[in-house]
Amino acid sequence: MRKTLYHIVLIGLLLGLGSVTWTAGQASAADASPQIKDIIGKKTLLMEDGSMWSLINGNQVILTPGNIASIHGTEYEGMGVTRDGKLIQWDIGMAPHVVKDQTGVKQVAGNTWLKTDGTVWHSTGKIKELNSISLISYGDREFAALTQNGDVLLEDSYKPGSYKKLGTISDAAFVTALTVHDSRVALLYNSGKVVVYEVHNFDDNGKIIPVTIAEDAVHIVYTSGDPTDQLLVTRKDGTVWTTGNYKDRWKLANQVPGLSDIEQTAALDNSEQFYAKRSNGSWVMFDKGDVKLVDVPSVKKLDVSFSDLKPFVGDKLNVSIQETYTNGAKIKVPASKANIEVEKPHLLQLQSNDTLKVLGVGETKVTITSNDISKTVTVSASLRNNLKYSKQADGIVFVPAKSVFQALGGIVSSSGGGLDVKLGDTSLSFKAGDTQAKLNGQAIQLKAAPINDKQGTLIPVSLLSDALGASTKWDSKFKQAEISFGEASMTVVSSETASLIKKAAQGSLSRFIGKTYWINYFQGWERFSKVTVTDIVPDDTGSFTILFRSAKGKTLKSYSMSSSNVSQLLADETYFYKFDPYKKYKWSASTWKLIKAEQVSLGMTKDQVRMSIGNPGSKSVTAINGNTIEIWEYSNFDTVSFVNGKVFLIIM
């Protein structure tokens, strides 16, 4: 009924911050967990495989698969560069996405980016004052750049767009990193040398004096300190040091305790709290002397949902899989990316389009495994239409062997005047008139011999109980055999069943004849079109077919169903409405077009979403800053969020 999307669609609209639509593929469940490449916040991580964890809506963790090479920003907003030089951007209301027409990007810093041609850009366009740039940096609301000819530039905080030259170096090509903070610019050379330019450190002629503070660094970053801001320096021996206060700011004064084998750091608010990456790829957090391992986000819970756990033979089941990670993220996984094991494959078969086709009546366990976590569910498949030709003779109930075993997902063949049955791992052989049979090659004694009839070989239902564990009974009221396996069932009617059921049921069903309905979801018929019940016709199996007349006078037929299903079907708004939706809801033509296509868009109301994709499996409501946020989660883990009754976020 509902369309299943095996990709994430993130559309952010948060209280006037604007909107964006972004589509991403899914991370393969079979892939090994990648290590963390960089950290700019507790929930905002760049992974070695180019994917990125980030926040949307301030608290919802999402995973963006991709080929991201570097990121810069805060927990809630920032920019990055892909491995092929494209610019990405995200903020509190938008997932990471590629910025249109921005290619050839080399580096990002704050809201500014450097291209490989040496030009520097921001959201309003190219910065004309900056050309032939090799590196840029942003920190503490300050921007610095290094030109290809060696000029060290710092933007004037009082005159934006004006850049002061702090000095010139002769070997700019050997500088690998730049960091800026509080009127200071530090340069890291590939040799390990670190040189600092400070606006307030100048000679008698007003010339800024560069100071070398290290010769063996592999990574540098400025961070706030008290009373003096500090430079975090990771050294070649794996230790981390900070510059000191006041006059000691020109030297590595303090080794950070508890850190070893470090190759880079990621600053947070101050030098007492930052992340550090070890040479083995793991990360730790230094927090006022405590060192704690940073966990790579991993799956802690697996949820599995089937479109129907009690389907009928011939149905196709959609399988929805959701992984919950240790960082709170919930990620949908395509069925093709998980391992699906069916206990009884003669009952269910995985299709190329990731659905499961129901082949036979019975119960089977289905185990879904993703990222080494498994979840098992039981599917109970029944037969929608009754079989024919059961009979009772001398107190023994018989059913037709071929049609019954085929309905159970078995293969029936003739052999030596009898029948051979293959039902999954079970094999049966029997012959009319003989109480001797074979079960999996072993001789067994039947309670009654099969008989030949004009409809073929009939077997006693006790054979199904003894060989397959079925529950069987004879319905004396309607003279039919009922066979079940747990909650899976099938009915085999006799020659008398139809007339008995018709006499008992048709009278009550006649109340629906002449009534008008509007289609919601039924047999692929046009949604919201008007139909009228013209007749309810019984067949020789005791089932009924509903005849409808469309508004254009065309006769439409339902599938065959039991009398109770007729009543349930016409009372369920999942299938039919008792009112004209177009008259009840005065929505625009464009809105109705989306609803008929089972689509959800930003700004839709709750009624419109309900009409489009149905009622959710669960709801949650919270109030934030005077706004009501309501989240609807569906059984296949699609999520729609509303702010004050209007859609602002869709995850499908």
Order of alpha helices (4+ residues) and beta strands (2+ residues): beta-beta-beta-beta-beta-beta-beta-beta-beta-beta-beta-beta-beta-beta-beta-beta-beta-beta-beta-beta-beta-beta-beta-beta-beta-beta-beta-beta-beta-beta-beta-beta-beta-beta-beta-beta-beta-beta-beta-beta-alpha-beta-beta-beta-beta-beta-beta-beta-alpha-beta-beta-beta-alpha-beta-beta-beta-beta-alpha-beta-alpha-alpha-alpha-beta-beta-beta-beta
